[in-house]
Amino acid sequence: MDLLSDSALMLKVKSGDNHTLGLLYERYKKRLFGFFFQMCKDASLCEDLVQNVFIRVLKYKHTYTEESNFLSWIFKIARNVYYDHFKAAAKNKASDVDELYDLKSSDNVEKEMEQNEKMMLLKKAISKLPDDKKEIILLSKIKGLKHKEIGEVINCSEGNARTRVHRALNDLKDIYLTLEKR
């Protein structure tokens, strides 16, 4: 069963073989937790949200089709779970984004300090982005989704997703450069 594709496993779940959902859970729990943690920084909440994603997977398994891209489908559910949680709780927007890239260890302390400063500046710039643009950057650059998959997650065309990614990156660049001048 471990060798079956995500799509094949989901089709088994859809046909009533609910125990195969455990395999999908094991494959995706870390990625989903990372997605949520980068949005809200609350580990306990993230664990709950991951569970809610899989509850919805069971609830909406009938909407999954063989033609569906499982990665896009589950991240679309995750996105909806995240926004539904904050709508219901009437909370303010999420706080800082987690580390985006691992810093390479360096023998040159000065270079490492400069990298740390740039990383902190990048995190600060990302935190100043509106939630929709922060989400686009997380899906594109951190989670590695392709434009087509991002379009499926946010309900737009591949071209529109490409444009949104480009605009979000331009806005991030502008904010970063402004912060860098200070």
Secondary structure, DSSP 8 states (H G I E B T S, - for coil): -TTS-HHHHHHHHHTT-GGGHHHHHHHHHHHHHHHHHHHH--HHHHHHHHHHHHHHHHHTGGG--TTS-HHHHHHHHHHHHHHHHHHHHT----------S-----S-HHHHHHHHHHHHHHHHHHHTS-HHHHHHHIIIIIS---HHHHHHHHTS-HHHHHHHHHHHHHHHHHHHHHHHH-
